[in-house]
Amino acid sequence: MDWQTSLVTVFVYVCEQYRTNLWPFCQRFSNNNNPKFRDEELLTIFIYGIMKRRFELKDIYNYAQDHLLDWFPDLPSYVAFVQRLNRFESLFPMLVELILEDFSGSDLIQQIRLIDSMPIIMANAKRSSDAKVANHFANKGYCASKGIYYYGVKVHILGFKRDGILPLPEYIGLSPASEHDLPTFCLIAPLLRDTEIYADKAYIDEILRQLLEQEQQVVLNTPVKKEKGCEKLKLFDRLLSTSVSRVRQPIESLFNWIQEKTKIQFASKVRSYQGLMIHVFGRLAAAMFLLVFNS
């Protein structure tokens, strides 16, 4: 797909969703409730800028000014652009949800789901104890896979496994960095029926596993955890753990792909809760567009 077609596709989709679903999340109660530069244009420029690998707001704005001015002739000043964008903290999560609903399940071959989380780092280990941005939600946590302490949040994704391509997200959520992965899964679990889920050791809970299997026909597959005092797993348990890890590997590939395409993990320039929500869900919206286009 050429760049003009991609731009128009994003713009048309954003306009349709804004008209039908998104406008209540950024209503204006002022005399300037119908500006020449429309919200749909701003959303398109921000999302498309990230899709074109412009990861800083200034770079996105400059790209639009240098390459898209014929398409968006009423582009305001940079300050006005940022001020307008900061009003969309509640809009972007809804946009991501709508994209997932509209493009879910059309090419699924098997009903196997994968789940995992990844860190959004607002401050690294040295600064994590002093960080205070959005501290009613973000906090200090530990990422075992990276072996780091950080200040920030976690993105959780439950998605469908697809043969030969990246998983298709079904649910995306956000939690404080310190929160264990299991409580977030427990919020989603009641919605699931007749499926298999592959997860890492963070999701081991025998009572939950039995309840899911008995009441919802959901099989929760995790690696085997070593018992206290055991130096290594038995051969069968090692083989089972390896098998589970191989099946769930695509969800790790999905997170790596999202990071490569959007730089979502690097949030050190976020200065508010509003900025955090725009950083995370704005980039996720761009990633979901790319995922859909590439599928």
C-alpha positions in Angstrom: 0.0 0.0 0.0 1.5 3.4 -1.0 1.7 6.2 1.4 -1.2 8.2 0.0 -3.5 5.2 0.2 -2.4 4.6 3.8 -3.0 8.2 4.8 -6.4 8.3 3.2 -7.3 4.9 4.7 -6.4 6.2 8.2 -8.2 9.5 7.7 -11.4 7.9 6.4 -11.5 5.4 9.3 -10.8 8.1 11.9 -13.5 10.4 10.4 -16.1 7.6 10.5 -15.3 6.6 14.0 -15.2 10.2 15.2 -18.6 10.9 13.7 -20.2 7.8 15.2 -18.3 7.0 18.4 -15.4 9.3 19.3 -16.8 12.8 19.4 -18.2 12.6 23.0 -14.7 12.1 24.3 -13.5 15.5 23.1 -16.6 17.7 23.2 -16.0 21.5 23.3 -18.3 23.7 25.4 -17.0 27.0 24.0 -17.5 29.4 21.1 -14.7 27.7 19.2 -16.5 24.4 19.0 -16.1 24.0 15.2 -12.4 24.9 14.5 -11.1 25.0 10.9 -8.5 22.4 11.7 -10.7 19.4 12.7 -10.0 16.9 15.4 -10.1 14.2 12.8 -7.2 15.8 11.0 -5.1 16.1 14.2 -5.8 12.4 15.0 -4.8 11.3 11.5 -1.6 13.4 11.6 -0.5 12.0 15.0 -1.3 8.3 14.1 0.2 8.5 10.6 3.3 10.3 11.9 4.0 7.4 14.2 3.3 5.0 11.4 6.0 6.9 9.4 8.4 6.4 12.4 8.3 9.9 13.7 8.2 9.2 17.5 8.5 12.7 19.0 5.7 15.2 18.9 7.9 17.8 17.3 9.0 15.3 14.6 5.4 14.4 13.9 4.5 18.1 13.6 7.5 18.9 11.4 6.7 15.9 9.1 3.1 17.2 8.6 4.4 20.7 8.0 7.0 19.5 5.4 5.0 16.7 3.6 1.3 16.9 4.4 0.5 20.6 4.2 -1.3 20.2 0.9 -3.6 17.6 2.6 -4.0 19.6 5.9 -3.7 23.3 4.9 -5.2 24.6 8.2 -2.4 23.0 10.4 -2.1 25.3 13.4 1.1 26.2 15.3 3.0 23.6 17.1 1.9 24.9 20.5 -1.8 24.7 19.5 -1.3 21.3 18.0 0.1 19.9 21.3 -2.7 21.6 23.3 -5.3 20.1 21.1 -3.7 16.7 21.3 -3.7 16.7 25.1 -7.5 16.7 25.1 -7.6 13.2 23.6 -6.5 11.2 26.7 -9.9 9.3 26.8 -10.3 9.2 23.1 -7.3 7.1 22.2 -8.2 4.1 24.4 -11.6 4.0 22.8 -10.1 4.2 19.3 -7.9 1.2 20.0 -10.9 -0.7 21.2 -12.8 0.1 18.1 -10.0 -0.9 15.8 -9.8 -4.3 17.6 -13.5 -4.8 17.3 -13.6 -3.9 13.6 -10.7 -6.1 12.5 -11.0 -9.0 14.9 -11.2 -12.6 13.8 -11.6 -12.5 10.1 -8.6 -14.8 9.4 -8.4 -16.8 12.5 -7.6 -20.5 12.0 -7.6 -21.7 15.6 -9.1 -20.4 18.8 -5.8 -20.4 20.8 -5.1 -17.2 22.8 -1.8 -15.9 24.1 -1.3 -13.4 26.9 1.6 -11.4 28.3 2.6 -7.9 29.4 5.4 -5.4 28.6 6.8 -2.5 30.6 6.3 1.2 29.6 9.4 2.9 31.2 8.9 6.5 32.3 12.0 6.4 34.5 14.8 3.9 34.6 16.3 2.3 37.7 18.4 5.2 38.8 15.5 7.7 38.7 12.7 5.3 39.5 12.5 6.1 43.2 12.2 9.8 42.6 9.8 9.8 39.7 6.3 11.4 40.4 4.6 11.8 37.0 1.1 10.4 37.1 1.8 8.8 40.4 -1.8 8.1 41.2 -1.5 5.3 38.6 2.1 4.8 37.6 4.6 3.4 40.1 7.9 1.5 40.6 8.0 -2.1 39.5 10.3 -4.9 38.3 10.4 -6.5 34.9 11.7 -10.0 35.3 12.2 -10.7 31.6 14.5 -7.6 31.3 15.9 -7.8 34.8 15.3 -4.1 35.6 13.5 -1.9 38.1 11.6 1.0 36.5 8.9 3.6 37.1 5.9 3.4 34.8 3.1 1.1 33.8 2.5 -2.2 32.0 0.6 -3.0 28.8 -1.2 -6.3 28.9 -2.4 -8.0 25.7 -4.5 -11.1 25.2 -4.6 -12.0 21.6 -5.4 -14.8 19.1 -2.6 -17.0 17.8 -2.4 -16.9 14.0 -0.4 -19.3 11.8 2.7 -17.7 10.4 1.9 -14.1 11.4 1.8 -12.0 14.5 -1.1 -12.6 17.0 -4.2 -10.4 16.7 -4.9 -8.6 20.0 -8.4 -9.1 21.5 -8.0 -7.2 24.8 -5.5 -4.5 25.7 -5.2 -3.1 29.2 -2.9 -0.9 31.3 -1.8 -1.4 34.9 0.7 0.1 37.4 4.2 -1.3 37.0 4.1 -3.0 40.5 0.9 -4.9 39.9 1.2 -8.6 39.3 -0.1 -9.8 35.9 -2.6 -12.2 37.3 -5.2 -9.6 38.6 -5.4 -8.1 35.1 -6.1 -11.5 33.6 -8.7 -12.1 36.2 -10.7 -9.1 34.9 -10.7 -10.6 31.4 -11.1 -14.3 32.4 -14.9 -14.2 33.0 -15.4 -13.2 29.3 -13.7 -16.2 27.9 -15.2 -19.5 26.8 -14.1 -22.7 25.1 -10.5 -21.8 24.4 -6.9 -22.5 25.2 -4.6 -19.8 26.7 -0.8 -20.0 26.8 0.9 -17.8 29.3 4.1 -17.5 31.3 4.8 -18.4 35.0 3.3 -15.2 36.2 -0.2 -16.7 35.5 0.2 -19.8 37.5 -2.7 -20.2 39.9 -4.1 -23.7 40.4 -7.5 -22.6 41.8 -8.1 -20.3 38.9 -6.9 -22.9 36.4 -9.4 -25.4 37.7 -12.3 -22.9 37.8 -11.7 -21.9 34.2 -11.5 -25.4 33.0 -14.6 -26.7 34.9 -16.9 -23.7 34.5 -15.8 -22.1 31.2 -14.0 -24.9 29.3 -10.9 -22.7 29.2 -7.6 -24.5 29.4 -4.8 -22.3 30.9 -1.4 -23.6 29.9 1.7 -22.3 31.7 5.3 -23.6 32.2 5.8 -25.8 35.2 7.2 -24.0 38.3 9.9 -25.7 40.3 8.9 -26.7 43.8 10.8 -25.4 46.7 14.0 -27.5 47.3 14.1 -28.8 43.8 17.2 -28.0 41.8 15.6 -28.8 38.4 12.4 -30.0 36.8 11.7 -33.5 35.9 12.1 -34.4 32.3 8.4 -34.4 31.5 7.9 -31.0 33.2 10.9 -29.6 31.2 9.4 -30.8 27.9 6.0 -29.4 28.9 7.5 -26.0 29.8 9.4 -25.9 26.5 6.3 -26.7 24.5 4.3 -24.0 26.2 7.1 -21.5 25.7 7.2 -22.3 22.0 3.5 -21.8 21.6 3.4 -18.5 23.4 6.6 -17.1 21.7 4.5 -15.1 19.1 3.1 -12.8 21.8 6.7 -11.8 22.7 7.3 -11.2 19.0 4.2 -9.0 18.9 5.5 -6.9 21.8 9.0 -6.6 20.1 7.2 -5.6 16.8 5.1 -2.9 18.6 8.3 -1.5 20.2 10.2 -1.5 16.9 7.4 0.3 15.1 6.3 2.8 17.7 9.0 3.0 20.5 6.2 2.6 23.0 8.4 1.5 25.8 10.4 4.7 26.0 8.2 7.2 27.8 10.8 9.3 29.7 9.4 12.5 28.1 5.9 12.0 29.4 5.0 14.7 31.9 1.4 14.0 32.9 -1.3 11.4 33.1 -2.9 12.8 29.9 0.5 12.5 28.2 0.9 8.9 29.4 -2.5 7.8 28.0 -1.8 9.6 24.6 1.7 8.1 24.5 0.6 4.5 25.2 -2.8 4.3 23.3 -1.8 6.7 20.5 1.1 4.4 19.7 -1.1 1.3 20.1 -3.6 2.8 17.6 -0.8 3.3 15.1 0.5 -0.2 15.7 -3.0 -1.7 15.2 -3.4 0.1 11.9 0.0 -1.3 10.8 -0.9 -4.8 11.9 -4.1 -4.7 10.0 -2.5 -3.3 6.8 0.3 -5.8 7.0 -2.1 -8.8 7.5 
